[in-house]
């Protein structure tokens, strides 16, 4: 059974490694064992799960996960922290045979980088500044990622789980909904982190589901990029009606209205009222030459 890290151990380890948390990398280390246990429990990992953890830092969550998984891929951009993680795990009773550390950028990591066994779940305390891009990148890159639990800034958590029509519904909400059904899994206070952030954190759980219907013969990834281009355009001017907001994307307000009507969407509504399936219907009704997001 792995020994979890407490506040004193976190500071001692950071001192020994001469590590100072940086805002640039969004580093806030969890030092509360009960919070780690809560995250691991909330992840509801099935037997034999292969987890990818982004930003393991000093190893708090890593130690909590290792006893519950078949294998853990730890993706850490900080070379010092990546190099020290196996020794930390070994020193606190963790099974290093279940651990592979990847000293790479999570925004650029590929399935080939991680190798076998392929991840089936994401569990991570994500850096605030890249949380949404990391989640979306990994869901796109790792098709076997069936579920996840991420800790993010509370404001970001609210956006990720927001339903259509709510004040916080926007681009992150729709893009995550393309891949998965998401739900709130709790709030985390600033006091469990070092250094202490000036905001609360939130837990977001998600379960992979099939995307909206894809036009026959079109690759899923290509269609997803087309849908995301519609989403980006709709929320770039969220106070405008879709007819106006999508004018630049469609090549004019008249063309936007025609596409919306063909998709069964009222041109006079705003983007915040639409589900991901409706955004997909708009993309499907548009000429394939319409712009696509990267």
Order of alpha helices (4+ residues) and beta strands (2+ residues): alpha-beta-alpha-beta-alpha-beta-alpha-beta-alpha-beta-alpha-beta-alpha-alpha-beta-beta-beta-alpha-alpha-alpha-alpha-alpha
